Amino acid sequence: MNEIKVGVPYSRFKDIFTCYFFARINSENQESVKLAIRDAINYWSSFDSELRNEIIRISEFSIERNSRRLEKFILWAKHYFDTPQETNTQRPLVDILPVVNMNK
């Protein structure tokens, strides 16, 4: 599959992923449910705690439809809830040079 890398604000990504996950988890199609869970696991380290809570809440809300698979995912998500979020540290475009006092 081809991939495109696009830059979107994290707040927009959270909205999009939450809607995507909700729609897939509440689908009657088991392949859609499996794909949503796999995507959540793959991107888990990029989620903040608010999105992780939302994913767990959606899963618990939908648990009666797909109980076994979702129960395993909820246990996994709660176990890995405190996994550090991957962040990109911004650095200046140029190295910071020391200030030189020309009067000396």
C-alpha positions as CSV (number, residue, x, y, z in Angstrom):
1,M,0.0,0.0,0.0
2,N,1.3,3.5,-0.8
3,E,1.7,5.9,2.0
4,I,1.4,9.7,2.0
5,K,2.8,11.7,4.8
6,V,0.9,14.9,5.6
7,G,1.1,17.3,8.4
8,V,-2.1,17.9,10.4
9,P,-2.5,19.5,13.7
10,Y,-2.6,17.0,16.5
11,S,-6.1,18.2,17.6
12,R,-7.4,17.4,14.1
13,F,-5.7,14.0,14.1
14,K,-7.4,13.2,17.5
15,D,-10.8,14.1,16.1
16,I,-10.3,12.1,12.9
17,F,-9.0,9.0,14.7
18,T,-11.7,9.1,17.3
19,C,-14.4,9.2,14.6
20,Y,-12.7,6.5,12.6
21,F,-12.3,4.2,15.6
22,F,-15.9,4.7,16.7
23,A,-17.3,4.0,13.2
24,R,-15.1,0.9,12.8
25,I,-15.7,-0.5,16.3
26,N,-19.5,-0.1,16.0
27,S,-19.5,-1.8,12.5
28,E,-21.1,-5.1,12.1
29,N,-18.1,-6.2,10.0
30,Q,-15.6,-8.1,12.0
31,E,-12.8,-7.2,9.6
32,S,-13.5,-3.5,10.3
33,V,-13.3,-4.1,14.0
34,K,-10.1,-6.0,13.7
35,L,-8.6,-3.1,11.5
36,A,-9.6,-0.5,14.1
37,I,-8.0,-2.4,16.9
38,R,-4.8,-3.0,14.9
39,D,-4.6,0.7,14.0
40,A,-5.1,1.8,17.6
41,I,-2.3,-0.6,18.7
42,N,0.0,0.6,15.9
43,Y,-0.5,4.3,16.7
44,W,-0.8,3.9,20.5
45,S,2.6,5.5,21.3
46,S,1.6,8.7,19.4
47,F,-1.7,9.1,21.4
48,D,-1.9,11.4,24.4
49,S,-3.7,10.3,27.5
50,E,-6.9,12.1,26.5
51,L,-7.1,10.1,23.2
52,R,-6.1,6.9,24.9
53,N,-9.0,7.4,27.4
54,E,-11.4,8.1,24.6
55,I,-10.3,4.9,22.7
56,I,-10.8,2.8,25.9
57,R,-14.2,4.4,26.6
58,I,-15.4,3.8,23.0
59,S,-14.2,0.2,23.3
60,E,-16.0,-0.3,26.7
61,F,-19.2,1.2,25.3
62,S,-19.1,-1.2,22.3
63,I,-18.0,-4.3,24.3
64,E,-21.3,-6.1,24.0
65,R,-21.1,-6.4,20.2
66,N,-17.6,-7.8,19.9
67,S,-16.9,-8.9,23.4
68,R,-13.9,-11.3,23.2
69,R,-11.7,-9.3,20.8
70,L,-12.6,-6.0,22.5
71,E,-12.0,-7.4,26.0
72,K,-8.5,-8.4,25.0
73,F,-7.9,-5.0,23.5
74,I,-9.2,-3.1,26.6
75,L,-6.9,-5.2,28.8
76,W,-4.0,-4.4,26.5
77,A,-4.8,-0.7,26.3
78,K,-5.1,-0.4,30.1
79,H,-1.8,-2.2,30.6
80,Y,0.0,0.0,28.1
81,F,-1.8,3.2,29.1
82,D,1.3,4.8,30.6
83,T,3.6,4.1,27.6
84,P,5.4,7.4,27.0
85,Q,4.1,9.4,24.0
86,E,6.5,9.7,21.2
87,T,7.2,13.4,20.6
88,N,9.3,15.3,18.2
89,T,11.6,17.7,19.9
90,Q,12.0,20.8,18.0
91,R,15.4,22.2,17.5
92,P,16.6,25.4,16.0
93,L,17.3,25.5,12.3
94,V,20.9,26.6,13.1
95,D,23.1,25.8,16.0
96,I,23.1,28.4,18.7
97,L,26.4,30.2,18.8
98,P,27.9,31.7,22.0
99,V,27.7,35.4,22.4
100,V,31.1,37.1,22.0
101,N,31.8,40.4,23.7
102,M,33.7,42.4,21.1
103,N,34.8,45.1,23.7
104,K,37.3,42.8,25.3
